[in-house]
Amino acid sequence: MPPPQSRSSNKNSLSASKFSTRFKLQLKQFLNLSFYKDLLINPNKCIYIMAGLFILEIFLNIFIIKKTKYTEIDWQAYMQEVEGVVNGTFDYYKLKGDTGPLVYPAGFVYIYLIFYYITNFGNNIRLAQYLFAGLYLIMISAVFYIYYRSAKVPPYAYIFMCLSAYRIHSIFVLRLFNDPIAMTFLYISIVFLLRRQWTIACILYSLAVSIKMNILLMAPGLFFILLLSVGLSQTFKYIFYCGLLQLIFAIPFLLSNPMAYIIRSFDLGRQFFYIWTVNWRLIPEHIFLNRYFHLSLLLIHILILFYVCRYQWLKNIKKFNELLNYHHNYILSDDTIITFMFYSNFIGICFCRSLHYQFYIWYYHMLYHLFWSTNSKDIVNLLILGLIESSWNTYPSTFSSSLMLHICHGYILIKLLCSLTIQTNMKKNEKKVK
């Protein structure tokens, strides 16, 4: 009669059997095509594609920096503008560079002062490129987090988002514009909105505004997110925080020449050069420069924004008192918060007086969420994204490229405006807290 097996050998045998079974199941899963299909189309599995793309982006940015020639456009002018501050000049009328006067708020000055010192007074451009590559990675991480919380866009779309972003990479690491810095802070602020950390979100939003004014296009979205989430009095508190940050940043310049700072840094009526416009090449230059044309665009912008606010975002709110009553707050879904911000921004971009090539970063990473917020088919979404990319990569812009861009924008906007059912369904999923 054989000796009885020890209890430990039985346990080891059982563990080995379990490991073998688990390994076979994992292997079978990896060999199954449906597993990879699920990775590509299931929004809840997007983390795997995102992780792979993030690693790829590290090497892609390094490759672009090493293999593609840097193009000087505004970097030296930025350095000249902040050098004036270093030399003790705080009058905005006297701060200028080779490309013209300083026209950005104080946050821009402080950010580029940091670059000024880190890059040996702006001379070490290669180091600046790597710093911007780091900013790109921070921004794409924030974008991925936002889309992960949304769980709406199929993972394969992120491959297109990263690999077709030729001009976006160029704006970051080959041009060193201030637009990507502002957008990086904006996306991080949305991350904190999704975490319901309102104070930090508003401070970061205000910081983004202080670098580039285009961030104000998302102010209506932010306002209604706060109003529905925390009530009217708390909303004004957070608006006060935003304004206070602007004031603190501006103190040295306001003490020197307050009118110069206000007029130059917040000049919403500034004229743009026709030669650089991407979206209005289809009209003559004299119309492009006409003030009545600008006012018409502003009026249409306001009317559409009002329609969206009243008949989509606030569709289920029957009485205005509900918005004013502190006790009637709403728990907004992550998807709703993202939609409010992205939608608000896109409406503004559709009716911008001019879009320059670096402005593509203003909404590039938002387009995917907007497309998949409509009932458009995936193939149509990708086709129109390709046409938009083609329009932005046409240099110089032409009648056809501008027209195509407007047609694509119009298609997206109409689909969003007509998706009242989709917007209403989002509202029905939200809980009302009394």
C-alpha positions in Angstrom: 0.0 0.0 0.0 1.5 3.4 -1.0 2.2 6.0 1.7 -0.4 8.7 1.9 0.4 12.1 0.3 1.2 14.9 2.6 -1.3 17.8 2.8 1.3 20.3 1.4 1.9 18.2 -1.7 -1.9 18.1 -2.3 -2.0 21.9 -2.0 0.9 22.4 -4.4 -0.7 20.0 -6.9 -4.0 21.9 -6.6 -2.3 25.3 -7.0 -0.4 24.1 -10.0 -3.7 22.8 -11.5 -5.4 26.1 -10.9 -2.5 28.0 -12.5 -2.5 25.7 -15.5 -6.2 26.2 -16.0 -6.0 29.9 -15.6 -3.1 30.1 -18.0 -5.0 28.1 -20.6 -8.0 30.3 -20.3 -5.8 33.4 -20.7 -4.1 31.9 -23.7 -7.4 31.0 -25.2 -8.6 34.5 -24.7 -5.5 36.1 -26.3 -5.8 33.8 -29.3 -9.5 34.7 -29.7 -10.1 37.4 -32.2 -13.2 38.6 -30.4 -10.9 39.6 -27.5 -9.0 42.1 -29.7 -12.2 43.3 -31.4 -13.6 44.1 -27.9 -10.4 46.0 -27.1 -10.9 48.1 -30.2 -14.7 48.9 -30.0 -15.6 48.6 -26.3 -15.3 52.1 -24.6 -15.0 50.4 -21.2 -11.8 48.7 -22.3 -10.2 51.9 -23.6 -7.5 52.0 -20.9 -5.4 49.4 -22.8 -5.3 51.4 -26.1 -4.6 54.6 -24.1 -1.7 53.1 -22.3 -0.1 51.8 -25.5 -0.6 55.2 -27.2 0.8 57.1 -24.3 4.1 55.1 -24.6 4.1 55.5 -28.3 3.6 59.3 -27.9 6.8 59.5 -25.8 8.9 58.1 -28.7 6.9 59.9 -31.4 7.6 63.3 -29.8 11.3 62.5 -29.4 11.5 61.4 -33.0 9.7 64.5 -34.3 12.1 66.8 -32.3 15.2 65.0 -33.6 14.2 64.5 -37.2 12.1 67.6 -38.0 13.5 71.1 -38.3 12.2 73.6 -35.7 10.4 76.5 -37.3 10.8 80.0 -35.7 7.5 81.9 -35.6 6.7 83.4 -32.2 9.2 82.0 -29.7 11.8 84.8 -30.1 9.0 87.4 -29.9 7.7 85.8 -26.7 11.2 85.9 -25.2 11.6 89.6 -26.2 8.3 90.4 -24.6 9.1 88.8 -21.2 12.6 90.2 -21.4 11.1 93.6 -21.1 9.5 92.5 -17.8 12.8 91.2 -16.6 14.3 94.6 -17.4 11.7 96.3 -15.3 9.1 97.3 -17.8 5.5 96.7 -16.7 3.7 99.1 -19.0 1.9 96.9 -21.6 2.2 99.7 -24.2 6.0 99.3 -24.0 6.2 95.5 -24.0 6.7 94.2 -27.5 8.6 91.7 -29.7 9.5 91.4 -33.4 6.0 90.3 -34.3 4.2 93.1 -32.5 3.0 94.2 -29.0 2.3 91.9 -26.1 -1.4 91.0 -26.4 -1.8 88.2 -23.8 -2.8 88.4 -20.1 -0.3 88.2 -17.3 -0.4 84.5 -16.9 1.3 84.2 -20.3 4.1 86.5 -19.0 4.8 84.4 -15.9 4.7 81.1 -17.8 7.2 82.3 -20.5 9.4 83.9 -17.8 9.9 80.4 -16.5 10.8 79.2 -20.0 13.0 82.2 -20.3 15.2 81.3 -17.4 15.1 77.5 -17.9 16.2 77.8 -21.5 19.1 80.2 -20.9 17.2 83.4 -21.8 15.3 81.6 -24.6 18.5 80.5 -26.4 18.3 76.8 -25.7 15.4 76.0 -28.1 16.0 72.2 -28.1 15.4 72.2 -24.3 12.3 74.2 -24.9 11.1 71.6 -27.4 11.5 68.8 -24.9 9.7 70.9 -22.2 6.8 71.2 -24.7 6.9 67.5 -25.4 6.5 67.0 -21.6 3.5 69.4 -21.7 2.1 67.4 -24.6 2.3 64.2 -22.6 0.6 65.9 -19.6 -2.1 67.2 -21.9 -2.8 63.8 -23.6 -2.9 62.1 -20.2 -5.6 64.6 -19.1 -7.5 64.1 -22.4 -7.3 60.3 -22.0 -8.6 60.6 -18.5 -11.6 62.7 -19.7 -12.4 60.2 -22.4 -12.0 57.3 -19.9 -14.6 58.9 -17.7 -16.9 59.6 -20.6 -16.8 55.9 -21.8 -18.5 57.0 -25.1 -15.8 56.8 -27.8 -14.6 53.4 -29.2 -10.9 52.8 -28.3 -9.9 52.5 -32.0 -10.8 56.2 -32.5 -7.9 57.2 -30.1 -5.5 55.6 -32.6 -6.7 58.1 -35.2 -6.6 60.9 -32.6 -2.9 60.4 -31.9 -1.5 59.2 -35.2 -3.3 61.7 -37.4 -2.3 64.7 -35.2 0.5 65.9 -37.4 -0.3 69.6 -37.0 -1.0 69.1 -33.2 2.5 67.7 -32.6 3.9 70.5 -34.8 2.1 73.2 -32.7 3.6 71.7 -29.6 7.2 70.8 -30.3 8.1 72.6 -33.5 6.4 76.0 -33.0 6.3 76.4 -29.2 3.1 78.5 -29.2 1.2 79.5 -26.1 -2.1 77.9 -27.3 -1.1 74.3 -26.2 -0.1 75.6 -22.7 -3.5 77.2 -22.2 -5.2 74.0 -23.5 -3.2 71.8 -21.2 -4.4 73.8 -18.1 -7.9 73.7 -19.6 -8.0 69.9 -19.9 -6.5 69.5 -16.4 -9.3 71.8 -15.1 -11.9 69.6 -16.7 -10.3 66.6 -14.9 -11.0 68.3 -11.6 -14.5 69.2 -12.7 -15.1 65.5 -13.3 -13.8 64.9 -9.8 -16.2 67.6 -8.5 -13.3 69.6 -7.0 -14.8 72.9 -8.0 -12.3 75.3 -6.5 -9.2 73.7 -8.1 -11.0 73.4 -11.4 -12.0 77.1 -11.4 -8.5 78.2 -10.5 -6.9 76.1 -13.3 -9.6 77.4 -15.7 -8.7 81.0 -14.8 -5.0 80.2 -15.2 -5.7 78.9 -18.7 -7.6 82.1 -19.5 -4.6 84.2 -18.3 -2.5 82.5 -20.9 -4.9 82.6 -23.9 -8.3 84.3 -24.1 -9.9 81.6 -26.3 -10.5 79.6 -23.1 -13.4 82.0 -22.5 -15.3 80.2 -25.2 -16.0 77.5 -22.6 -17.2 80.0 -19.9 -20.9 79.3 -20.7 -20.4 75.6 -20.2 -18.5 76.1 -17.0 -21.2 78.5 -15.7 -24.0 76.1 -16.2 -22.0 73.2 -14.8 -21.5 75.2 -11.6 -25.0 76.6 -11.5 -26.7 73.1 -11.8 -24.2 71.5 -9.4 -23.8 73.9 -6.6 -26.4 76.6 -7.0 -26.3 80.3 -7.7 -24.5 81.7 -4.7 -21.8 79.1 -4.8 -21.4 79.7 -8.5 -20.7 83.4 -7.9 -18.2 82.4 -5.3 -16.3 80.3 -7.8 -16.5 83.1 -10.4 -15.0 85.4 -7.8 -12.1 83.0 -7.4 -11.5 83.1 -11.1 -11.6 86.9 -11.2 -9.4 87.2 -8.1 -6.6 85.1 -9.7 -6.7 87.4 -12.8 -6.4 90.4 -10.5 -3.5 89.0 -8.5 -1.6 88.1 -11.7 -2.2 91.6 -13.1 -1.2 93.7 -10.1 2.3 94.7 -11.3 1.0 95.7 -14.7 -2.1 97.5 -13.3 0.1 99.5 -10.9 2.2 100.6 -13.9 -0.5 101.4 -16.5 -4.0 99.9 -15.8 -5.5 101.1 -19.1 -2.6 99.7 -21.2 -3.0 96.3 -19.5 -6.8 96.1 -19.9 -6.8 97.3 -23.5 -3.9 95.2 -24.7 -4.4 91.9 -22.8 -8.1 91.7 -23.2 -8.5 93.3 -26.6 -11.5 91.2 -28.0 -11.7 93.5 -31.1 -8.2 92.9 -32.3 -7.9 92.6 -36.1 -6.4 89.4 -37.6 -4.4 89.1 -40.8 -6.3 87.7 -43.8 -3.2 85.9 -45.0 -3.3 83.6 -41.9 -7.0 82.8 -41.8 -7.9 79.1 -42.2 -11.7 79.4 -42.1 -12.5 82.6 -44.0 -10.5 82.4 -47.2 -13.8 81.9 -49.0 -14.7 85.5 -48.6 -12.9 88.7 -49.9 -10.5 90.5 -47.5 -12.7 93.6 -47.2 -15.6 91.5 -45.8 -13.2 89.6 -43.6 -12.1 92.9 -42.0 -15.6 94.5 -41.8 -16.9 95.2 -38.3 -20.5 94.4 -39.3 -19.3 90.9 -40.4 -17.7 90.4 -37.0 -20.9 91.6 -35.2 -23.0 89.2 -37.3 -20.8 86.3 -36.3 -21.1 87.3 -32.6 -24.8 87.7 -32.8 -25.2 84.2 -34.4 -22.9 82.8 -31.8 -25.0 84.2 -29.0 -28.3 83.1 -30.5 -27.2 79.5 -31.0 -25.6 79.4 -27.5 -28.9 80.6 -26.1 -30.8 78.0 -28.0 -28.5 75.2 -26.8 -28.7 76.4 -23.1 -32.4 76.7 -23.0 -33.6 73.9 -25.2 -30.9 71.3 -24.7 -29.0 71.8 -21.5 -31.9 73.2 -19.4 -34.7 71.4 -21.3 -36.0 69.5 -18.3 -36.0 72.6 -16.0 -39.5 74.0 -16.2 -39.2 77.0 -13.9 -36.5 79.6 -13.7 -36.8 79.5 -9.9 -35.2 76.0 -9.9 -32.0 77.6 -11.1 -32.0 80.3 -8.5 -33.0 78.0 -5.6 -29.9 76.9 -3.7 -31.6 73.6 -2.6 -32.3 72.5 -6.1 -29.0 71.1 -7.2 -28.3 68.4 -9.8 -25.8 65.6 -9.9 -24.4 65.9 -13.4 -23.1 62.9 -15.1 -19.4 62.9 -16.3 -20.6 62.8 -19.9 -22.8 65.9 -19.3 -19.9 67.9 -17.8 -17.7 67.0 -20.7 -20.4 67.8 -23.3 -21.2 71.2 -21.7 -17.5 72.3 -22.0 -16.8 70.8 -25.4 -20.1 71.9 -27.0 -19.7 75.5 -25.7 -16.2 75.7 -27.1 -17.2 74.2 -30.5 -20.1 76.7 -31.0 -17.6 79.6 -30.5 -15.1 78.1 -32.9 -17.8 77.8 -35.6 -18.3 81.5 -35.5 -14.7 82.8 -34.9 -13.7 85.9 -36.8 -10.6 84.0 -37.8 -8.9 80.7 -37.1 -5.1 80.5 -37.5 -3.2 77.3 -37.9 -2.2 77.0 -34.3 -5.8 77.4 -33.2 -6.5 73.8 -34.3 -5.4 72.8 -30.8 -8.4 74.6 -29.4 -10.8 71.8 -30.3 -8.9 68.9 -32.0 -9.1 66.6 -29.1 -12.8 67.5 -28.4 -14.0 66.6 -31.9 -14.2 62.8 -31.1 -16.5 63.3 -28.1 -18.7 65.7 -30.1 -19.0 63.2 -33.0 -19.9 60.3 -30.8 -22.4 62.4 -29.0 -24.5 62.4 -32.2 -26.2 59.5 -33.9 -23.7 59.6 -36.8 -22.2 56.4 -38.0 -18.6 55.7 -37.1 -17.4 55.7 -40.7 -19.0 59.1 -41.3 -17.4 60.5 -38.2 -13.9 59.3 -39.3 -14.5 60.6 -42.9 -15.4 64.1 -41.7 -12.5 64.1 -39.2 -10.2 63.3 -42.1 -11.7 66.2 -44.1 -11.2 68.6 -41.2 -7.6 67.4 -40.9 -7.1 68.0 -44.6 -8.5 71.6 -44.3 -6.1 72.4 -41.5 -3.1 70.9 -43.3 -3.7 72.9 -46.5 -1.2 75.8 -46.5 -1.9 78.4 -47.5 -5.6 78.0 -47.1 -7.8 78.2 -50.2 -11.4 78.9 -51.0 -12.0 75.1 -51.2 -10.2 74.3 -47.9 -12.1 77.0 -46.0 -15.4 75.9 -47.6 -14.8 72.3 -46.7 -14.0 73.3 -43.1 -17.3 75.2 -42.8 -19.3 72.3 -44.3 -17.7 69.9 -41.7 -18.3 72.3 -38.8 -21.9 72.9 -40.0 -22.5 69.1 -40.2 -21.3 68.6 -36.6 -23.3 71.6 -35.3 -26.5 70.6 -37.0 -26.2 67.0 -35.8 -25.6 68.3 -32.2 -28.5 70.7 -32.5 -30.8 68.0 -33.7 -29.8 65.5 -31.1 -32.3 66.8 -28.5 -33.3 63.2 -27.7 -29.7 62.3 -26.9 -29.3 65.4 -24.7 -32.6 64.7 -23.0 -31.7 61.1 -22.2 -28.5 62.4 -20.6 -30.6 64.6 -18.3 -33.0 61.8 -17.4 -30.0 59.8 -16.1 -29.2 62.6 -13.6 -30.5 62.6 -10.0 -32.1 65.7 -8.5 -31.1 66.4 -5.0 -33.6 68.4 -2.8 
